[in-house]
Amino acid sequence: MKHEEIREKIERTREFLTPGVRYLAFSEFKVKGSKVIVSLDNTYISKKARAFIRIQSFEFEFRKINGKWEGKIIREGGLIT
């Protein structure tokens, strides 16, 4: 979804228990030799009277071992505004 589509969805959301929108976004893919680094953001935008945004960011490292991709979290962080 584009940012404007996300904004429109936030405005249309009328759920009582979760008055807001949560979405996942891949922010970066990097290839470093035999590794692939993937960044993923988990964002929640509140629609309550005191609106806030919460973002959890994760960075994963994937390697191909014995013909199968294996991954692990290499960084995790968060932000609340």
N, C-alpha and C positions, 0 to 999 in steps of 0.2 A: 504494500500500500504506500502511496505517496503521503507526505506529511499533511496535505490538505484533506485527504481521505480519512486519515486518523482523526484530525480535528473534527470533521463532520460526524464521525462515529461517536466521538466523545459527547458531542452535542445531542445526538439521538439517543444515547444510553439513558434509560430510565429505571434500571434495576435498583431495588431497594437495598439489598444486602451488599452489593458491590457497585456503588455509584461512581463508576469510572471505567477506564479502559486499560487493559493490560495487553502489551504486544512484545514480540521478540524481533530483534533486528540484527542481522550480521553486519558488523561494521568494518571488518577487515579480514582478508585472506592473504597470507604471506607464504611463499615457498622458500625454505632455507635448506638447501641441499636435499637430503632425503626426508626432511620434516615439513609438515604443513602446519602453520599456526593460524587458528581461527578465533576471531573475537566475536562474542555474542552479548548483546545487551537485552536485559529483561526490564521493560519500562512499565510503570503503572502511573497513570494520570488520574487524579481524583477529581470528582465533580462536586464535592461537598462545598459548603459555604467557605471553609478554609481550604481552598484548593492546594494541592501539593503534587509534586512529581517525585517518584522514587525510581532510581535506576540501579540495577545490579549488573555489573559487568564481569564477564568471565573470559579468560583466554585459555584455549585448549591447544595442546600440541599432539599431532598425530604422526605416527610412523608406521610403515608397512613392515611387519615382522612375520616371517614364514608365510607370506602371501596374504595376510590379513591386516587390516588397519586397526591399530590400537591407539587409544588416546588417553590423555590425562589432563587435569586442570593444572595450569602453571601459574595462573594469577586470578585473583578474585577481589572485587572492590565494590563499593557502593556510594551512592549520593542521594540525599534527600533535600529538596528545596521547598 
